[in-house]
Amino acid sequence: MFTLSINSKEIIIEAGPNAHERLQEAMILMKDGDTLIIDSGNYIFEDSLSLDVDNVTIKGKGMNETILDFKDQKTGAQGLLVTSDRVTLEGFSIMDAKGDALKVIGSKGINMINLKTEWTGGPKSSNGAYGFYPVESEDVLIDGCIAIGASDAGIYVGQSRNIIVRNSIAQYNVAGIEIENSYYADVYNNLASHNTAGILVFDLPDLPQQGGHHIRVFDNKAIDNDTDNFAPEGNIVGEVPRGTGIIIMANSDVEIFNNLISGNGTVNLSIVSYGDDTDDKNYYPHPKRIQVHNNNYGPSGFDPDLETGDLAKALYEISDGNMPDIFWDGVLPLSQIILGQPKDEQLIIDEEISTSFLTISPIRYMLGFSEPIKTSKQEFNGTISPLNSVVIESF
Amino acid sequence: MKKILITFLLSFFYNHLSAVNDQMILAENFPDKLSDFEFFLDNSAQIPHDKVIQYELISSLFSDYSKKQRWVYVPSYVKANYEQNWVFNFPTGSALIKTFYYPVDERYPTLGKQLLETRLLLRKSHGWEAVSYAWNEEQTEAYKKIAGKTISTSWTDFMGDEKEVRYRVPNVNQCKECHSAEDKITPIGPKARNINKKLVYDDGEFNQLEYWMDRQIIDNYPLDLISPVDWTNENLNINDRVRSYLDVNCGHCHSPTGNANSTGLYLQLDETRDIHLGIFKKPVATGRGSGGFKYSIVPGKPDESILLYRMTSMDPGVMMPESGRSLSHIEAVEMVREWIYGL
């Protein structure tokens, strides 16, 4: 489809004086088809970097060899900003950026391979918000990457479509991996551990792209997410309790399967509605067509975070301290609370008998009736309709 | 007297014998030196060629208190076409020229100025291109800077205080962060509504639009323009002043077609929806930029409003705009504080 130009060339940048200017200049002057090699070394930058050339590759010598270090950063809201199409980034680290580490806006075709973003001072609210941050992009691949210490999400894909996040590690972030307001994402074979929450699939109102759908989360390990929430207040992830394995909020068509979800002190898997008021008429705040099957659940609920947000506290009270593996808040539009949820929108759970479950009957709960909760999964049995795998346009 | 006469004669001959170098404007590669374009008869003194016409905007973008001088150049026998709600459609070969400088001492203009950079927007056949030239220490020439440049310097402000600044000449990509619409480079300033004001020229005081018509730069302009106001004019309505300031300082990115459209915060002049203007709007993907606050604007509570927090901050991970500012714009912060307080 895209043929390699015969004039394409390889440019090599080595460490040394004026490295920022040399690298930034090369990233501006490089042409369609070119490859830029950043040699091994520790590059200390005071200003951010940006790339706006289509169809290029930027390669380091490996995430432990080529280090782009922004601890002395004085300008720029991120370490590296990419705004062009068909870009491959491979084999380097972005450390201690003052804002986001790697931001990609409006790219059609972005490969992030074997990269690392890290804040080295441990989990702190003064760390940048996002490690990997593609937004409004299409055909997004994040493969073999590591994200550590982000004060919002280590790997965050927002308002994008056709997304694969795989073989990656997210640790000591508030959210490990977050897919937000996005369409068609496969999140698999990742490790999300020691975050506040492991994997999040969210949808929020008042944004250009909303109504997130068709997200598959499978073959991941969402384990031991035990870091206190250190997100600055005001951010939606600031309300997520420590010790959450996977959380689905207000998306439709989500399939969660074959994951190991364990060691999460509040709850292993949580399925909830968007809880705040909004006047956005185009926004649907409830999850629908969520399918959960064949996951492996380890210990959870042993150390619920009653300090952060309302979710853990409500769950703790309503369950009398018997925190379930799977929680659905049961919140639906009023008409559905009265008349019932359409059959084809219902939550389907196909798990071992030993997997514990809890949902709330909001109307019984609010009116103070007896038995406001249900713990039987039986009525959520159903036939799983597997979602298609995501296909990314290769280039 | 004799010197003045010689200068006059020289400029007379220059104006009639020399011309702006049109080939350079259209060339595939930018020349290394600003003087190669021949926009100025005297480069250091910034005395323009007769066809290079100075202009001003009603409200202008804050750039670390630097002063700006702007010029427009349109080749002979062609004109820019009026576009409603948009920048004039300039013909191929046009140039917009903007020099950034600090006065040595704001109290004493005669002490001169320190030229920092001259930014160019050049209208090539396929569209606009942006480039900046940074002035040398001797102030005799400005050189092309593809990757930008840091100028650490200082000036004395109108209070007599010495101000230090780490001034950044933007790189080409950073130019595009603001100067882009639908992924193409575009000018921002010369919309009819933004230049609808009087200016003193060598030959008298005129409305700039009239003058541009007279000088054959533009083909037309409407008489019923709704223009932004000069935000520095304290006699005007504060809402108009703030909206004009936010429009020119934030609205290029924070608009439904701008670079920051994913945030849902829209600050361009024609936005009317409260939530998108930030009123009780929750942050999205803001991280520590929220400063621990819940909404972009909380009416009556400027110190709980993220918008003001980010305008005030000098931390690169928090501050807005993201580039082009390393100092806090104290006067604007005060105005926006008062505005939010009164909402």
Interface residues (C-beta under 8 A of the other chain):
Chain A: H20 E21 R22 Q24 E25 I28 L29 E46 D47 S48 S50 L51 D52 Q73 K74 T75 G76 A77 L81 T83 A97 K98 G99 D100 I105 G106 S125 S126 N127 G128 A129 Y130 Y133 V135 E136 A150 S151 D152 Y156 G158 Q159 E180 L204 D206 L207 P208 Q209 A231 P232 E233 G234 N235 I236 D276 D279 D280
Chain B: I146 A147 G148 K149 T150 R166 R168 N171 V172 N173 Q174 K176 E177 D183 P256 N259 N261 S262 G264 I275 H276 K281 K282 P283 V284 A285 T286 G287 R288 G289 S290 G291 G292 F293 K294 Y295 I306 D315 P316 G317 V318 M319 E322 S323 S326
